[in-house]
Amino acid sequence: MDIYLNDKEQRDYNIYVYEDEGKAAAYICFGKRPLTEGTYDLYWIAVDPKIHGKGIGSQLISFMESELSKVNANLVLIETSGERYLGELPRAVVKVMDIKCPGSGEGSTLNEKNLEVLDRKDEIKFVIAGEGDYAWARDFTRQRRLGDIVDTVIFSPVYGELDPKALSEWILRDALSVRLGLQLHKFIWGPDVRGV
């Protein structure tokens, strides 16, 4: 939000606000994914709880789709914690759903109904802080048969806490069919550089 408000030349974020009785009541933020052609991220959508159930969120999504059709967007992704129900998102949107591991302190926030609305093109991601998180994510992946739900399950180490080499060795040892996900920008430019 700061980038949008403080840099009038920026082109990374498109923010639109819905007003109700002259006050901001909802907003949507989306933007082009860097280093891609035609791929966009839906960063945020929020609707004041006082006006939930009136279709405002759906209107904002439709507006975004209309705007993106003007620039020949061919793919929209949303990364989400999995806490909120995802079944109302358009099926064309690729959902990248985090499942919080116990080490995050948010291990019980998953809305289990989301596992029923994901499809093959969507992705499930675990951010792993240590071997305990890894064991939990491994067991969850196997018990819930996540590979039967989505094509891509990602295990990503917490930068600076878990050595990616250790995580990759555990994945290989256990013959897991998951992808190792690294936040490459942190390795290239460091963890404190923003806007890359």
C-alpha positions in Angstrom: 0.0 0.0 0.0 2.9 2.4 0.8 4.4 1.9 -2.6 1.1 2.7 -4.2 0.5 5.8 -2.1 4.0 7.2 -2.2 5.2 6.5 -5.7 2.8 7.9 -8.3 5.0 6.5 -11.1 4.7 2.9 -9.9 2.9 0.4 -12.1 3.1 -2.7 -9.9 -0.2 -2.3 -8.0 -3.7 -1.3 -9.1 -6.0 -0.4 -6.2 -9.7 0.3 -6.6 -12.0 1.3 -3.7 -15.7 0.7 -3.4 -17.5 3.4 -1.6 -20.7 3.0 0.4 -22.4 6.2 1.5 -19.3 8.2 0.7 -17.0 6.0 2.7 -14.5 3.4 1.7 -16.2 0.1 2.3 -14.2 -2.4 0.2 -11.1 -2.5 -2.0 -9.2 -4.7 -4.4 -5.5 -4.7 -5.2 -4.0 -6.6 -8.1 -0.9 -6.2 -10.3 1.3 -7.7 -13.0 3.6 -10.5 -11.7 7.2 -9.4 -12.4 9.2 -11.1 -15.1 6.0 -12.7 -16.7 3.9 -12.1 -19.7 0.2 -11.8 -19.0 0.3 -13.1 -15.4 -1.3 -11.1 -12.6 -1.6 -11.5 -8.9 -4.7 -10.7 -6.9 -3.0 -9.3 -3.8 -5.9 -8.2 -1.6 -9.6 -8.0 -1.6 -11.4 -6.8 1.5 -15.0 -5.9 2.2 -16.4 -4.2 5.3 -18.2 -6.9 7.3 -21.2 -4.6 7.6 -21.9 -5.0 3.9 -21.0 -8.7 3.5 -23.5 -10.7 1.6 -24.4 -7.9 -0.9 -22.2 -9.1 -3.7 -19.6 -6.4 -3.4 -16.7 -8.8 -3.4 -18.0 -10.4 -6.5 -18.4 -7.0 -8.2 -14.8 -6.2 -7.4 -13.6 -9.5 -8.9 -15.7 -8.9 -12.0 -14.2 -5.4 -12.3 -10.7 -6.8 -12.0 -11.5 -9.4 -14.7 -12.8 -6.7 -17.0 -9.7 -4.6 -16.4 -7.4 -7.5 -17.0 -9.1 -8.5 -20.2 -8.1 -5.0 -21.6 -4.4 -5.9 -21.1 -4.7 -9.5 -22.4 -4.0 -11.1 -19.0 -4.1 -14.8 -19.3 -3.5 -16.0 -15.8 -4.5 -14.6 -12.3 -3.0 -16.1 -9.1 -4.0 -15.5 -5.5 -1.8 -16.6 -2.6 -3.8 -17.1 0.5 -3.4 -18.6 4.0 -6.3 -21.0 3.5 -8.0 -19.6 6.5 -10.9 -18.1 4.5 -13.1 -20.1 2.3 -11.9 -20.1 -1.3 -14.9 -21.7 -3.0 -16.4 -18.4 -4.2 -13.3 -17.4 -6.2 -13.6 -17.8 -10.0 -12.4 -21.3 -11.0 -10.0 -19.7 -13.5 -8.0 -18.1 -10.7 -5.0 -20.2 -9.7 -5.1 -20.5 -5.9 -1.8 -20.9 -4.1 -2.9 -21.9 -0.6 -0.6 -21.9 2.4 -1.2 -24.5 5.0 0.3 -23.1 8.2 2.7 -25.5 10.0 2.7 -25.6 13.9 6.0 -23.7 14.0 4.2 -20.6 12.6 1.9 -20.4 15.7 -1.0 -20.6 13.2 -1.2 -24.3 12.7 -4.9 -24.6 13.3 -6.1 -21.9 10.9 -6.8 -24.0 7.8 -10.4 -24.0 6.6 -10.7 -27.7 5.7 -13.4 -27.0 3.2 -10.8 -25.4 1.0 -9.3 -28.8 0.2 -12.6 -29.7 -1.4 -12.6 -26.7 -3.8 -9.0 -26.8 -5.0 -8.3 -28.4 -8.4 -5.3 -29.7 -10.3 -4.0 -26.3 -11.5 -4.0 -24.9 -7.9 -1.0 -25.2 -5.5 -0.6 -26.0 -1.9 2.4 -24.5 0.0 3.9 -25.3 3.4 6.4 -22.8 4.9 8.7 -24.9 7.1 10.8 -23.6 10.0 12.4 -26.9 11.1 12.3 -30.7 11.2 9.1 -30.7 13.3 7.3 -28.6 10.8 8.7 -30.8 8.0 7.4 -34.0 9.7 4.0 -32.4 10.2 3.8 -31.2 6.6 5.0 -34.6 5.3 2.4 -36.5 7.3 -0.4 -34.0 6.3 0.5 -34.3 2.6 0.4 -38.1 2.8 -2.7 -38.5 5.0 -4.7 -36.0 3.0 -3.4 -37.3 -0.3 -2.7 -33.7 -1.5 -1.1 -35.0 -4.7 -4.5 -36.3 -5.7 -6.0 -32.8 -5.2 -3.3 -30.5 -6.9 -0.4 -31.1 -9.2 1.9 -28.9 -7.2 2.7 -29.2 -3.5 5.5 -26.8 -2.4 7.7 -27.1 0.7 9.5 -23.8 1.3 12.1 -23.2 4.1 11.7 -20.2 6.3 14.6 -18.0 5.1 17.4 -17.8 7.7 15.9 -20.4 9.9 16.0 -23.6 7.9 18.9 -24.5 5.5 17.3 -25.4 2.1 19.9 -28.2 1.8 18.5 -29.9 4.9 14.9 -29.6 3.7 15.9 -31.0 0.3 17.6 -33.9 1.9 14.5 -34.7 4.0 12.3 -34.6 0.9 14.6 -36.9 -0.9 15.0 -39.3 2.1 11.3 -39.6 2.3 10.7 -39.8 -1.4 8.1 -37.1 -1.3 6.6 -35.9 -4.6 6.8 -32.2 -3.7 8.6 -29.2 -5.1 11.2 -27.3 -3.1 10.3 -23.6 -3.1 12.9 -21.0 -2.4 12.3 -17.2 -2.2 15.0 -16.5 -4.7 14.9 -12.7 -4.3 16.1 -13.1 -0.7 19.1 -15.2 -1.8 19.9 -12.8 -4.6 19.3 -9.4 -3.1 19.0 -10.2 0.6 16.0 -10.5 2.9 15.6 -6.7 3.5 15.3 -5.5 -0.1 11.7 -4.6 -1.0 10.1 -4.2 -4.4 12.0 -6.9 -6.3 
